[in-house]
């Protein structure tokens, strides 16, 4: 389906619009599901219409539901999504998503081919949606991101729309196995006009992007007259994947999740999680934090302090070879290793049981590709490995470490770099 403009003939040879009938069918089915499960309220900017497109669309990435909610909130547009290759690699998903013409992006690579396809789609009159954060939020706040998206916006010179959710994270928290019925609000906004993308400096585009996507569900809940309740028989199950460092006895990887509580196995400090996503202290425990995001932010600060004190955090891990990055690289002789993973100031040091060592530098990107609580992908010398730790909170530590290193390297220099022109590319972690 086209967006009201006649496609460029040369560009259309390289870009495929979503299949009109299947696209509309998917929208109808998912609209019914979202209305029944989440009573979704759509707040649409009337300035966004197919006649004024195509658009480049950005959104906050807080749950598996985000692409569906984004498409529903922009139901008058045909949109191609940019998605990680691993997300759409499953056979069933590949078949289901084929009619939507998803644009693939590969982790740990500078994706020039992805960038070209985005540009050709826009030239063809087809809107494109992308999540600048690349990975779903770990704890519900915005994951920092670099200038790639702002540079792309500057290059495309088309209107930019934002589609962001409130309640999406609590509707399917990163630690939960399944969605939780409740309420979600989806708001679309015309973030930049075509003229603004041409005139605004790069640092102002970046600033507006960060401001538009810096939403968090807990603040939204506090501003409501009646906080939303999200149905779950086990609201705290899996929460130790995110919140693992006890604030009372000050020990990492010491929290365990139960149905409704988060408890330290060492000192007994216990938090109860209610249906609105907030903590209350169990009898005999201290009311340290109001909600999991507050816990996670303290945990990141505590990790930085541990680095300053020279502390290392280790866990028993299994390392499985995943793939090589680049052409003509010979895979390692041993593809499965057992040993100890140590999080140090600059990355991860893995020492296998035969005394071999592999160092994985972190901080090239602010987020890792991870199945939180289960595994994380780490790169060393063009070899991509999948790390399986014993403690479920270790993957959260890795992502916090990567984020902290990236912020230290890029935070102060971001605006200065924004003024320097460079080739447009999409890079993901």
MOZISUL-V257780 format. One line per field, one symbol per residue. ss: DSSP state (H for helix, E for strand, - for the rest). Layout:
ss: ???
This chain:
ss: --------HHHH-------HHHHHHHHHHHHHHHHHHH--EEE------HHH---EEEE------HHHHHHHH-----EEEEEE------HHHHHHHHHH--EEE---EEEHHHHHHHHHHHH---EEEE-----------------HHHHHHHHH---EEEEEEE-HHHH-------------EEEEEEEE-HHHHHH--HHHHHHHHHHHH---HHHHHHH---------------HHH-------------EEE---EEEE-----EEEE----EEEE---------EHHHHHHHHHHHHHHHHH----EEEEEEEEEEEE-----------EEEEEEEEE--EEEEEE----EEEEE--------EE---EEEEEE--EEEEEEE----HHHHHHHHHHHHHHHHH---HHHHH-------EEE-
